[in-house]
Every structure is written in structure tokens, then in C-alpha cells.
């Protein structure tokens, strides 16, 4: 079942929206799929290769979850981020920048 606000998810019986999105993004390969789609649509096979050859069944499940959550869609060019996912991307890019800085302090 896809993560959804106001429904129980891992770590939250209330289904607070932040907990629902963290549950969704914390699933294996979810963030990687979004990250690989940030520059434009990809076909299933190209996306699979970009994700270090994740198994087809896992990728299919992640795409299903992300589609149900309204973050990924499929059109004639392949899988692509929706407007909602594109709105999330600046936050993920900022988190990436923070992680790079953080990693320098941990080295």
C-alpha cells in the first residue's frame, strides 16, 4: 500500500504528512528513482541501468508506489517526474548539498 497522509505509516500511527512522505522516500530505491529522473524522462530499461541495475521487480514496485503517490508518471517518452516531484527537487538538491558538506566534516 502506498504511503498516504492521514493513514498510519512506519514511524507514525497518525500518518502525519511529513511521516508519510519520509516513509515513501525511505523505501529502497525510491529516492534513487526520483534522482535519476531529475533531468528528464527515462524508459524502464534506461532507468534500471541508471539505478545500478536494480532488479526489475523492485523497480516496478517503486515506480508503482511513486505513481500512486503522484510523483512519477509514464508517457510516450518513458517515466518522468510530475509537477509535485519537480517541486520537491529543490529540497532534495539542498539536502544533497548539505550531505556533501556534512560528509566533509565526517572524513
C-alpha positions in Angstrom: 0.0 0.0 0.0 1.4 3.4 -0.9 2.3 5.9 1.8 -0.5 8.4 2.2 -1.1 11.3 4.6 -3.5 10.7 7.5 -3.0 6.9 7.3 -0.6 5.0 9.6 2.9 4.6 8.2 6.2 3.3 9.6 7.1 5.5 12.5 3.7 7.2 12.8 0.3 5.9 13.8 -1.2 9.3 12.9 0.0 9.4 9.3 1.3 13.0 9.6 2.2 14.2 6.1 5.9 14.5 6.9 6.0 11.0 8.2 4.1 9.7 5.2 6.5 11.3 2.7 9.5 10.1 4.7 8.1 6.6 4.7 7.7 6.7 0.9 11.1 8.3 0.2 12.7 5.9 2.6 11.7 2.8 0.7 14.5 1.1 -1.1 15.3 2.8 -4.4 12.6 5.5 -4.2 15.0 8.4 -3.8 17.3 7.0 -6.4 14.5 6.7 -8.9 13.5 10.3 -8.3 17.1 11.4 -8.5 17.7 9.7 -11.8 14.6 11.2 -13.3 15.5 14.8 -12.3 16.9 15.6 -15.8 14.1 14.2 -17.8 12.1 11.1 -18.8 13.7 7.7 -19.0 12.5 4.4 -20.3 12.3 1.5 -17.9 15.5 -0.1 -19.1 17.5 3.1 -19.1 16.2 3.9 -15.6 17.1 0.4 -14.4 20.6 0.8 -15.7 20.9 4.3 -14.2 19.9 2.7 -10.9 22.8 0.3 -10.9 20.7 -2.5 -12.5 18.2 -2.7 -9.7 16.0 -5.8 -10.1 13.1 -5.3 -12.5 10.5 -6.4 -9.8 11.8 -3.9 -7.3 11.9 -1.1 -9.8 8.4 -1.9 -11.0 7.2 -1.8 -7.4 8.9 1.5 -6.7 7.5 3.0 -9.9 4.1 1.8 -8.9 4.4 3.4 -5.4 5.7 6.7 -6.8 3.0 6.8 -9.4 0.3 6.2 -6.8 1.8 9.0 -4.7 1.6 11.3 -7.7 5.4 11.8 -8.0 6.1 9.8 -11.2 4.1 9.4 -14.4 4.5 7.5 -17.6 4.1 9.0 -21.0 5.3 8.2 -24.5 8.9 9.2 -23.6 9.1 6.9 -20.5 8.9 7.6 -16.8 9.1 11.3 -15.7 8.7 13.4 -12.6 5.3 15.0 -12.1 4.9 18.7 -11.1 4.7 17.6 -7.5 8.1 15.8 -7.7 9.7 18.7 -9.6 8.5 20.9 -6.7 10.2 18.5 -4.3 13.5 18.5 -6.3 14.9 21.8 -4.9 14.5 20.4 -1.4 16.4 17.2 -2.4 19.1 19.2 -4.1 19.5 21.3 -1.0 19.7 18.1 1.1 22.3 16.8 -1.3 24.4 20.0 -0.8 24.0 19.6 3.0 25.1 16.0 2.8 28.2 16.9 0.8 29.2 19.5 3.4 28.4 17.1 6.3 30.5 14.3 4.7 33.5 16.6 4.7 33.2 17.0 8.5 33.0 13.3 8.9 36.1 12.4 6.9 
